[in-house]
Amino acid sequence: MSDSPSTSAASAGAHLGEREREGVVDLLGAIAYGTMSGFTQMAADSELTDDLRLKTAVAGMAVGEFHSHELLVGHIRALGADPVAAMSPFVEAFDSFHARTAPRNLAEALVKAYIGDGIADDFFREISVFVDDESRAIIAAASADDGRTDVIVEEVRAQIRADRHLAGPLALWGRRLMGEALSQGQLVAAHREALVELILGQSHSRPGADLGEMGAIMQRLTDAHQQRMARLGLSA
């Protein structure tokens, strides 16, 4: 993830209706807390290795998460909302995800950093289709891939080459990460009415998602996950 110039507080969200603005702030709050929790997780994971090249890559991903967090928080403020209040409804879901997917070793931590961050970025980019142009640009900037994951991919593949017995457990781990992420995401969405209305197009004039589009989104998320798993040398 990488940062980008912030939106002007004077103009951000001026064209949004109150209910649409509430849904947008919900989405931004979810992503903002996701980047904060990603930052703390990756910062801790960077201490699992003495390899300076790998440590730098993971720590760099953590820094990128925090820069994205600041970008999102700035836009939440520009929309006239309190970032802490916007993030609070999503703390339990993200903390539960991290508690249920605590890595047991470096290999699992690396797969989680790559797969987990990718799932989140894909999901939020998909949902950003249903928000206003300004907020979509902020989400795109916060979800941008800066290439730091290349080192992680290389390390996971090297560990699998050195010990073929790692492939099976890591493949199961990758599938578990996907399942837990989707489960928590669906649970959060079901309890945030303004966010649901935003996605369905009920709070604005732009087209929303019907059952067909939601199915297509899930398929694209699954396809992207399979591609990442394949890049790691694992079966999805």
C-alpha positions in Angstrom: 0.0 0.0 0.0 1.1 3.5 -0.6 0.0 7.1 0.2 -1.3 9.9 -1.9 -2.2 13.6 -1.6 -5.2 14.0 0.8 -8.5 15.3 -0.3 -9.4 18.9 0.5 -11.4 19.2 3.6 -13.4 22.0 2.0 -14.7 20.0 -0.9 -14.7 16.4 0.3 -18.2 14.9 0.4 -20.0 18.1 -0.3 -22.2 16.3 -2.9 -23.0 13.3 -0.7 -26.4 12.8 1.0 -26.3 12.1 4.7 -27.1 8.4 4.4 -24.5 7.9 1.6 -21.9 9.8 3.6 -22.6 7.5 6.6 -22.1 4.4 4.4 -18.9 5.9 2.9 -17.5 6.7 6.4 -18.4 3.1 7.5 -16.3 1.7 4.6 -13.4 4.1 5.2 -13.5 3.3 8.9 -13.3 -0.4 8.2 -10.3 0.0 5.9 -8.6 2.4 8.2 -8.8 0.0 11.1 -7.7 -2.8 8.8 -4.6 -0.9 7.9 -3.9 -0.1 11.5 -4.2 -3.8 12.6 -2.2 -4.8 9.6 0.5 -2.4 10.6 0.8 -3.8 14.1 0.7 -7.4 12.9 3.4 -6.9 10.2 5.6 -4.9 12.6 5.5 -7.8 15.0 6.1 -10.3 12.2 9.2 -8.5 11.1 10.8 -9.6 14.4 10.5 -13.3 13.5 13.5 -13.2 11.2 17.1 -12.1 11.4 17.4 -11.9 7.6 17.8 -8.2 7.1 16.5 -8.3 3.6 13.3 -10.1 4.7 13.0 -8.0 7.9 13.2 -4.8 5.8 10.5 -6.0 3.4 8.0 -6.9 6.1 8.8 -3.8 8.1 8.4 -1.8 4.9 4.9 -3.3 4.3 4.0 -2.3 7.9 5.1 1.3 7.2 3.0 1.2 4.0 0.0 0.1 6.0 0.5 3.0 8.4 0.8 5.5 5.6 -2.4 4.2 4.1 -4.0 4.4 7.5 -3.1 8.1 7.7 -4.4 8.8 4.2 -7.8 7.2 5.1 -8.0 8.9 8.4 -7.4 12.2 6.7 -10.3 11.6 4.3 -12.6 10.6 7.1 -11.9 13.9 8.8 -12.4 15.7 5.5 -15.9 14.2 5.4 -16.6 15.7 8.8 -16.4 12.4 10.8 -14.4 11.3 13.7 -11.9 8.6 12.7 -11.9 6.8 16.0 -15.7 6.6 16.0 -15.6 5.5 12.3 -13.1 2.7 13.1 -14.6 1.5 16.4 -17.4 -0.8 14.9 -14.8 -2.8 13.1 -12.3 -3.4 15.9 -13.9 -6.7 17.1 -14.0 -8.2 13.6 -10.4 -7.4 12.7 -9.0 -8.4 16.1 -11.0 -11.6 15.9 -9.5 -12.4 12.5 -6.0 -11.8 13.7 -6.6 -13.8 16.9 -8.0 -16.8 14.9 -5.1 -16.6 12.4 -2.1 -16.1 14.6 0.9 -17.5 12.7 2.8 -20.3 14.5 6.1 -19.7 12.6 7.8 -17.4 10.1 6.4 -19.2 7.0 2.8 -18.8 8.2 3.5 -15.2 9.0 4.8 -14.5 5.6 1.9 -16.2 3.9 -0.5 -14.3 6.0 1.2 -11.0 5.3 1.0 -11.6 1.5 -2.4 -13.4 1.3 -4.2 -11.5 4.1 -3.2 -8.1 2.8 -4.1 -9.1 -0.7 -7.6 -10.3 0.2 -8.3 -7.1 2.1 -7.0 -4.9 -0.8 -9.1 -6.8 -3.4 -12.2 -6.7 -1.3 -12.1 -3.0 -0.6 -11.2 -2.1 -4.2 -14.3 -4.1 -5.3 -16.6 -2.3 -2.8 -15.1 1.1 -3.7 -16.9 0.8 -7.1 -20.1 1.8 -5.2 -18.7 5.0 -3.6 -18.1 8.5 -4.8 -15.1 9.3 -7.0 -13.1 11.1 -4.3 -13.4 8.3 -1.8 -12.7 5.7 -4.5 -9.5 7.4 -5.4 -8.4 7.5 -1.7 -9.2 3.7 -1.4 -7.3 3.0 -4.6 -4.3 4.8 -3.3 -4.5 3.1 0.1 -4.7 -0.3 -1.6 -1.9 0.2 -4.2 0.8 -2.5 -4.4 4.2 -1.0 -4.0 6.1 -4.3 -4.9 7.4 -5.0 -1.4 5.7 -8.4 -1.5 8.2 -9.7 -4.0 10.7 -10.5 -1.3 8.1 -12.4 0.7 7.0 -14.5 -2.3 10.7 -15.4 -3.0 11.3 -16.4 0.6 8.2 -18.6 0.8 9.0 -20.3 -2.4 12.6 -20.8 -1.2 11.4 -22.4 2.1 9.1 -24.8 0.1 12.0 -25.8 -2.2 14.1 -26.5 0.9 11.4 -28.5 2.6 8.6 -29.9 0.3 6.6 -31.0 3.4 5.8 -27.3 4.0 3.6 -27.0 0.9 0.6 -28.9 2.2 0.3 -27.2 5.5 0.9 -23.8 4.0 -1.8 -24.4 1.3 -4.3 -25.3 4.1 -3.2 -22.2 5.9 -3.8 -20.0 2.8 -7.3 -21.5 2.4 -8.0 -20.9 6.1 -7.0 -17.2 5.8 -9.4 -16.8 2.8 -12.3 -18.4 4.7 -11.7 -16.4 7.9 -11.5 -13.1 6.0 -14.7 -13.7 4.0 -16.5 -14.8 7.1 -15.6 -11.7 9.1 -16.3 -9.4 6.2 -19.8 -10.8 5.7 -20.5 -10.6 9.4 -19.5 -6.9 9.5 -21.5 -6.0 6.4 -24.6 -7.6 7.8 -24.6 -5.4 10.9 -23.8 -2.0 9.1 -27.1 -0.9 7.5 -25.7 2.2 5.9 -22.8 0.3 4.3 -25.3 -2.3 3.0 -27.4 0.5 1.5 -24.4 2.0 -0.1 -23.4 -1.2 -1.8 -27.0 -1.9 -2.9 -27.3 1.6 -4.3 -30.1 2.5 -2.0 -28.5 5.7 -0.6 -27.4 7.3 -3.9 -28.2 7.5 -7.6 -25.3 5.3 -8.8 -26.1 1.7 -9.7 -25.7 -0.7 -6.8 -24.9 -4.4 -6.6 -27.5 -7.1 -7.3 -27.1 -10.8 -6.5 -25.4 -11.3 -9.9 -22.9 -8.6 -9.2 -22.2 -9.8 -5.7 -21.6 -13.3 -7.1 -19.2 -11.9 -9.7 -17.3 -10.0 -7.0 -16.9 -13.2 -4.9 -15.6 -15.0 -8.0 -13.1 -12.3 -8.7 -11.9 -12.4 -5.1 -11.5 -16.2 -5.4 -9.7 -16.0 -8.7 -7.3 -13.4 -7.3 -6.7 -15.5 -4.2 -5.9 -18.5 -6.4 -3.4 -16.5 -8.4 -1.6 -15.4 -5.2 -1.5 -18.9 -3.9 0.0 -20.1 -7.2 2.6 -17.3 -7.1 3.7 -18.7 -3.7 3.9 -22.2 -5.2 0.8 -23.4 -3.3 -2.5 -24.8 -4.4 -5.6 -22.8 -3.5 
